Amino acid sequence: MPIQTVIGSVANNPKPPTTLLSVLIDRLVPVTAPRVAPRLVVLLKVAGGVLLLALLAQVRLQIGPVPITGQTLGVLLLGAAYGLPLGVTTVVAYALLGAAGLPVFAGGGSGLAYLAGPTGGYLVGFVLAAALLGYLARRGWDQSLASCALAMGLASLTIYLPGLAWLHYALGLGWRATVAAGLTPFLVGDVIKLAIAAVALPGAWRFLGAR
């Protein structure tokens, strides 16, 4: 099509400059490649989320039976950015791949024995936290920094409930010792990770095209 025809068609229907640019590109550079299938996009997002969790799991400081890792940061960010179905799917995929033998857990751990170990309850908590964050985000809790931080705080609590319960059972500790080993050492770090996740969430939206 001659360029005069393109310019004439745009001139007869004036629009903002960005629309003008898109019209020129669409007319002069036809797109012949097929669009990426939605299922492939979902698969890539899940794979990216699993990779993020696996990498953050290796950011690890062993201080007792439960190490300090970056996994919580990944769970909070993915749960809020991905939403309920995709966030839960990603965290479940991470847990299943680790159970199947891929070294994606903290310290390169993997296998069913790892899931049955002292920290197995925290992995269950990751799934619950992603579900809770996705549910709250769907109801607008992610629209302000304060409500987002509150949602992430509740999600962090959701991680600890099954985590502490399983730690108490697996090691045969009293509840005071369980809290001292599985909760108290992590509070300051969790506040820092929560703040990072809440501040980074808008950037994650832009990257994913979710907002």
Long-range contacts (C-beta under 8 A, 24 or more apart in sequence): 1-27, 1-28, 3-28, 42-86, 45-82, 45-86, 45-90, 45-208, 46-86, 46-89, 46-90, 46-93, 49-74, 49-78, 49-82, 49-87, 49-90, 49-91, 49-93, 49-94, 50-90, 50-93, 50-94, 50-97, 50-104, 52-77, 52-78, 53-78, 53-90, 53-91, 53-94, 53-104, 54-94, 54-102, 54-104, 57-104, 57-105, 57-106, 57-107, 58-106, 58-107, 58-108, 60-106, 60-107, 62-107, 63-185, 64-181, 64-185, 65-118, 65-119, 65-167, 65-171, 65-181, 65-182, 66-118, 66-119, 66-122, 66-163, 66-167, 66-181, 66-182, 66-185, 66-186, 67-106, 67-107, 67-119, 68-185, 68-186, 68-189, 69-106, 70-193, 71-106, 71-126, 72-156, 72-159, 72-190, 72-193, 73-193, 73-196, 73-197, 75-126, 75-129, 75-130, 75-155, 75-159, 76-129, 76-133, 76-152, 76-155, 76-156, 76-193, 76-194, 76-197, 77-197, 77-200, 77-201, 77-204, 78-130, 79-129, 79-130, 79-131, 79-132, 79-133, 79-134, 79-137, 79-155, 80-133, 80-134, 80-137, 80-142, 80-148, 80-151, 80-152, 80-197, 80-201, 80-204, 81-201, 81-204, 81-205, 81-208, 81-210, 82-130, 82-134, 82-208, 82-210, 83-134, 83-137, 83-138, 83-210, 84-130, 84-131, 84-134, 84-135, 84-137, 84-138, 85-134, 86-134, 87-130, 87-131, 87-133, 87-134, 88-127, 88-130, 88-131, 88-134, 90-130, 91-126, 91-127, 91-130, 92-127, 94-126, 95-123, 95-126, 95-127, 98-123, 116-170, 117-170, 118-166, 118-167, 118-170, 118-171, 119-163, 119-167, 120-166, 120-170, 121-162, 121-163, 121-164, 121-165, 121-166, 121-167, 121-170, 122-159, 122-160, 122-162, 122-163, 122-166, 124-162, 124-163, 124-166, 125-158, 125-159, 125-160, 125-161, 125-162, 125-163, 126-159, 128-158, 128-159, 128-161, 128-162, 129-155, 129-156, 129-158, 129-159, 130-155, 132-158, 142-201, 145-198, 145-199, 148-198, 148-201, 149-194, 149-195, 149-198, 152-194, 152-197, 152-198, 153-194, 156-190, 156-194
